[in-house]
Amino acid sequence: MKKIFKSFIYIAVVAFFAISCDENDTVFTPLSFPDDAFVALEDASPITVLESNTTPIEITVNYANTLANATTAVTVDFTISSDTAIEGVHYTVVGSSNKLTFAAGELNAKIIIIPIDNLMEDGNKVLNIALTNSSVSVGLPGPDSFNKSIVVTLTDDDCAFTFADLDGIAWIGTDNASGTQGPNPTKITTSFDGTNLLMNGIAFGWLTSGYWDEVVVDSEPVIVIMDPVTGVFTIAEQYLADTTWNGGPQPTYSISANGQYFSCLNKMTVNYTLYQGGAVLRQYTETIEF
């Protein structure tokens, strides 16, 4: 009901009068349905979204007629053209890729596009979408036939990186420990030895905080297995550090983790499980950046 009401408002605003303009005069010509029925985009304003945004882009097309006359199905063809974007690679179209159908009595239809994040730094993709053919007029009444086309830009939000780019980086942030245990400032360094991506300092913020108050006396960087495209990584359980408390040696710590490096933001999340003496001690997340 809301969609039908909205369509009637649309018709009332743009379909009572066809507008013809020259330099000196504006002539308003009343429309008569069903002869002057037409289809047009409800809003032809350009749309820009991130390519990683998988929320469907809905482009509403309205069929201007009266319900009494909208008794048969009406179709409108559309095209999607681009110099850089390929359907199925950079975007998908829900339903038909070139035709909309208004069922009898239906005054709204939508072209629905879903971006595809190709996880490559390859520039923005511009889609030119145009209504091209129908059994009724296409575009708003008038010599310019406005609202026949729209531009949709899929903004590239991928930033290519190599493991060598992460060599010698000092990251700072905080963990998500709460109450008397945190949050705690944390510092992690990443390095690349030519074969492995390494990370040092995970959980040290919590370990050496005023709450736990231990001193790290020995540690080794942990090996990180990271997807070089998505930045998603895992750390298999491995040795982390040895510590003392009040001068006394403590059971050895090991760690496992997962997370993601967001290369465009120079940001990383590390979800770690800390083990002491082979048992799970704590699980926290560190959010760090440089």
C-alpha positions as CSV (number, residue, x, y, z in Angstrom):
1,M,0.0,0.0,0.0
2,K,2.8,2.4,0.8
3,K,4.5,1.7,-2.5
4,I,1.2,2.4,-4.4
5,F,0.6,5.6,-2.4
6,K,4.2,6.7,-3.2
7,S,3.6,6.0,-6.9
8,F,0.5,8.2,-6.9
9,I,2.4,11.0,-5.3
10,Y,5.1,10.6,-8.0
11,I,2.4,10.7,-10.7
12,A,0.8,13.8,-9.1
13,V,4.1,15.6,-9.1
14,V,5.5,14.8,-12.5
15,A,2.6,13.4,-14.6
16,F,-0.1,16.0,-14.5
17,F,1.9,18.2,-16.8
18,A,4.4,17.5,-19.6
19,I,6.9,20.4,-19.7
20,S,8.1,21.9,-23.0
21,C,10.8,24.6,-22.8
22,D,12.5,27.1,-25.0
23,E,14.4,30.2,-24.2
24,N,11.3,32.3,-23.6
25,D,8.4,30.2,-22.7
26,T,7.4,27.2,-20.6
27,V,4.3,25.4,-21.8
28,F,2.5,22.9,-19.6
29,T,0.6,20.2,-21.4
30,P,-1.8,18.1,-19.3
31,L,-1.2,14.4,-19.4
32,S,-4.0,11.9,-20.1
33,F,-3.7,8.4,-18.9
34,P,-3.4,5.7,-20.2
35,D,-2.1,7.3,-23.4
36,D,0.6,9.3,-21.6
37,A,1.7,6.5,-19.3
38,F,5.5,6.3,-18.8
39,V,8.2,4.6,-16.8
40,A,11.1,6.5,-15.2
41,L,13.6,6.3,-12.4
42,E,12.2,7.6,-9.1
43,D,15.6,9.3,-8.4
44,A,18.4,9.6,-10.9
45,S,21.0,11.1,-8.5
46,P,24.4,9.4,-8.8
47,I,25.0,6.5,-6.3
48,T,28.5,5.8,-4.8
49,V,29.2,2.8,-2.6
50,L,32.3,0.8,-1.5
51,E,32.8,-2.3,-3.5
52,S,33.1,-4.3,-0.2
53,N,29.5,-3.2,0.7
54,T,27.4,-6.2,0.0
55,T,24.1,-4.4,0.9
56,P,22.0,-4.5,-2.3
57,I,21.8,-1.2,-4.3
58,E,18.1,-0.7,-5.1
59,I,17.2,1.6,-8.0
60,T,13.5,2.2,-8.0
61,V,11.7,2.5,-11.4
62,N,8.1,3.8,-11.3
63,Y,5.3,3.1,-13.8
64,A,3.1,6.2,-14.1
65,N,-0.4,5.3,-14.8
66,T,-3.7,4.9,-12.9
67,L,-4.7,1.6,-11.3
68,A,-7.8,1.5,-13.5
69,N,-5.6,1.4,-16.6
70,A,-2.6,-0.7,-15.2
71,T,-4.4,-3.9,-15.9
72,T,-1.8,-5.6,-18.0
73,A,1.9,-6.3,-17.4
74,V,4.4,-3.7,-18.7
75,T,8.1,-4.3,-19.3
76,V,11.0,-1.9,-19.6
77,D,14.4,-2.9,-20.9
78,F,17.6,-1.5,-19.3
79,T,21.3,-1.6,-20.1
80,I,24.3,-1.6,-17.8
81,S,27.4,-0.4,-19.5
82,S,30.9,0.2,-18.2
83,D,34.5,0.5,-19.4
84,T,35.9,-1.3,-16.5
85,A,33.2,-3.3,-14.6
86,I,32.2,-6.9,-15.7
87,E,29.0,-8.5,-14.5
88,G,29.7,-11.5,-12.4
89,V,33.2,-10.2,-11.6
90,H,32.6,-6.8,-10.1
91,Y,28.8,-6.9,-9.5
92,T,25.7,-9.1,-9.9
93,V,22.2,-8.2,-10.9
94,V,19.4,-9.8,-8.9
95,G,16.9,-11.3,-11.4
96,S,17.1,-10.3,-15.0
97,S,20.1,-8.3,-16.2
98,N,18.2,-6.4,-18.8
99,K,14.5,-6.3,-18.1
100,L,12.0,-5.2,-15.5
101,T,8.4,-6.3,-15.4
102,F,5.5,-4.5,-13.8
103,A,2.8,-7.0,-13.1
104,A,-0.8,-5.9,-13.6
105,G,-1.6,-3.2,-11.0
106,E,2.1,-2.9,-10.0
107,L,3.5,0.6,-10.2
108,N,7.0,0.0,-8.7
109,A,9.9,-2.2,-9.7
110,K,13.6,-2.3,-8.8
111,I,16.9,-2.8,-10.5
112,I,18.9,-4.5,-7.7
113,I,22.7,-4.6,-8.0
114,I,25.1,-6.3,-5.5
115,P,28.8,-5.2,-5.6
116,I,31.4,-7.9,-5.6
117,D,34.6,-7.2,-3.6
118,N,37.3,-8.7,-5.9
119,L,40.0,-8.0,-3.2
120,M,42.2,-6.3,-5.8
121,E,43.5,-2.8,-6.0
122,D,42.1,-2.1,-9.5
123,G,40.4,1.3,-9.3
124,N,36.8,2.4,-9.1
125,K,34.1,0.8,-11.3
126,V,31.5,3.1,-12.9
127,L,28.2,1.6,-14.1
128,N,26.0,3.5,-16.5
129,I,22.4,2.2,-16.1
130,A,19.8,3.3,-18.7
131,L,16.2,2.5,-19.3
132,T,16.0,1.9,-23.1
133,N,12.7,0.5,-24.3
134,S,9.1,-0.1,-23.1
135,S,5.6,-0.3,-24.5
136,V,5.0,3.1,-22.8
137,S,7.2,6.2,-22.9
138,V,10.6,6.1,-21.1
139,G,11.7,8.9,-19.0
140,L,9.8,11.9,-17.5
141,P,7.4,13.7,-19.8
142,G,9.1,16.5,-21.7
143,P,11.6,17.0,-24.5
144,D,14.6,15.9,-22.3
145,S,13.0,12.7,-20.9
146,F,14.8,13.1,-17.6
147,N,15.3,10.2,-15.2
148,K,16.1,7.6,-17.9
149,S,19.6,6.9,-16.6
150,I,21.7,6.8,-13.5
151,V,25.4,6.4,-12.7
152,V,26.5,4.0,-10.0
153,T,30.2,4.1,-8.8
154,L,31.7,1.1,-7.0
155,T,34.6,2.6,-5.0
156,D,37.7,0.4,-4.8
157,D,38.6,0.0,-1.1
158,D,41.4,-2.6,-1.6
159,C,45.0,-1.7,-0.8
160,A,47.6,-4.1,-2.1
161,F,50.4,-5.0,0.3
162,T,53.3,-7.4,0.6
163,F,54.7,-9.0,3.8
164,A,57.8,-7.0,3.2
165,D,55.7,-3.9,3.7
166,L,55.0,-5.0,7.3
167,D,58.7,-5.5,8.1
168,G,59.8,-3.4,11.1
169,I,56.3,-1.9,11.8
170,A,55.5,-0.9,15.4
171,W,51.8,-1.1,16.2
172,I,50.1,0.5,19.2
173,G,46.6,0.1,20.6
174,T,44.7,-1.4,23.4
175,D,43.2,-4.8,24.4
176,N,39.6,-5.3,25.4
177,A,40.2,-6.5,28.9
178,S,37.7,-5.0,31.3
179,G,37.2,-4.2,35.0
180,T,40.3,-4.5,37.1
181,Q,42.2,-6.3,34.3
182,G,42.1,-3.6,31.7
183,P,41.9,-2.2,29.1
184,N,45.7,-2.2,28.7
185,P,47.9,-0.4,26.2
186,T,49.6,-2.8,23.9
187,K,52.5,-2.7,21.5
188,I,53.2,-5.3,18.8
189,T,55.9,-5.4,16.2
190,T,55.8,-7.2,12.9
191,S,58.7,-8.4,10.8
192,F,59.4,-10.4,7.7
193,D,62.4,-12.7,7.5
194,G,62.0,-13.4,3.8
195,T,60.0,-16.5,4.4
196,N,57.7,-15.9,7.4
197,L,55.7,-13.0,8.7
198,L,56.4,-12.7,12.4
199,M,54.7,-10.9,15.3
200,N,56.1,-10.1,18.7
201,G,54.5,-8.7,21.8
202,I,51.0,-10.2,21.7
203,A,49.4,-10.2,25.1
204,F,52.4,-8.4,26.7
205,G,50.2,-5.4,27.6
206,W,48.0,-7.6,29.8
207,L,50.9,-9.7,31.1
208,T,52.9,-6.7,32.3
209,S,49.9,-4.7,33.5
210,G,49.4,-3.6,37.1
211,Y,46.9,-6.4,37.4
212,W,49.1,-9.3,36.4
213,D,52.4,-7.4,36.9
214,E,54.9,-9.9,35.4
215,V,58.2,-9.2,33.7
216,V,59.0,-10.7,30.4
217,V,62.5,-12.1,30.5
218,D,62.5,-14.1,27.3
219,S,60.3,-14.3,24.2
220,E,60.3,-15.3,20.5
221,P,58.3,-13.8,17.7
222,V,55.4,-16.0,16.6
223,I,54.9,-17.2,13.0
224,V,51.8,-15.7,11.3
225,I,50.0,-17.4,8.4
226,M,48.3,-14.5,6.6
227,D,46.3,-14.4,3.4
228,P,48.2,-11.9,1.2
229,V,45.0,-10.6,-0.3
230,T,42.4,-10.4,2.5
231,G,44.8,-9.9,5.4
232,V,43.0,-12.6,7.4
233,F,45.5,-14.5,9.5
234,T,46.0,-17.4,12.0
235,I,48.7,-18.1,14.5
236,A,49.0,-21.8,15.5
237,E,49.7,-22.4,19.2
238,Q,53.4,-21.8,19.8
239,Y,55.8,-20.5,22.4
240,L,55.3,-16.9,23.4
241,A,57.4,-16.0,26.5
242,D,58.9,-16.7,29.9
243,T,58.3,-14.3,32.7
244,T,59.0,-13.7,36.4
245,W,56.7,-12.4,39.1
246,N,58.2,-10.8,42.2
247,G,61.5,-12.2,40.9
248,G,60.3,-15.8,40.7
249,P,60.1,-17.7,37.4
250,Q,56.6,-18.5,36.2
251,P,55.2,-21.3,34.0
252,T,56.0,-20.8,30.3
253,Y,53.4,-19.0,28.1
254,S,52.2,-20.0,24.7
255,I,49.7,-18.4,22.4
256,S,47.4,-19.0,19.5
257,A,45.4,-16.3,17.6
258,N,43.5,-15.2,14.6
259,G,42.6,-11.8,13.2
260,Q,42.8,-9.5,10.2
261,Y,45.0,-6.8,8.8
262,F,43.0,-4.0,7.2
263,S,45.6,-2.6,4.8
264,C,43.7,0.5,3.7
265,L,43.3,1.5,7.3
266,N,46.8,0.4,8.6
267,K,44.8,-1.3,11.3
268,M,44.8,-4.9,12.7
269,T,42.7,-6.9,15.1
270,V,44.4,-9.8,17.0
271,N,42.1,-12.3,18.8
272,Y,44.4,-14.3,21.0
273,T,44.2,-17.2,23.4
274,L,46.9,-17.1,26.1
275,Y,48.1,-20.5,27.6
276,Q,50.1,-20.9,30.7
277,G,51.5,-24.3,31.6
278,G,49.4,-25.8,28.8
279,A,46.1,-24.5,30.1
280,V,44.0,-21.6,28.7
281,L,44.6,-18.6,30.9
282,R,42.9,-15.6,29.1
283,Q,41.3,-14.7,25.8
284,Y,41.3,-11.1,24.6
285,T,41.3,-9.0,21.5
286,E,43.9,-6.3,20.7
287,T,43.1,-3.6,18.2
288,I,46.3,-2.0,17.0
289,E,47.4,0.5,14.3
290,F,50.3,2.4,13.0
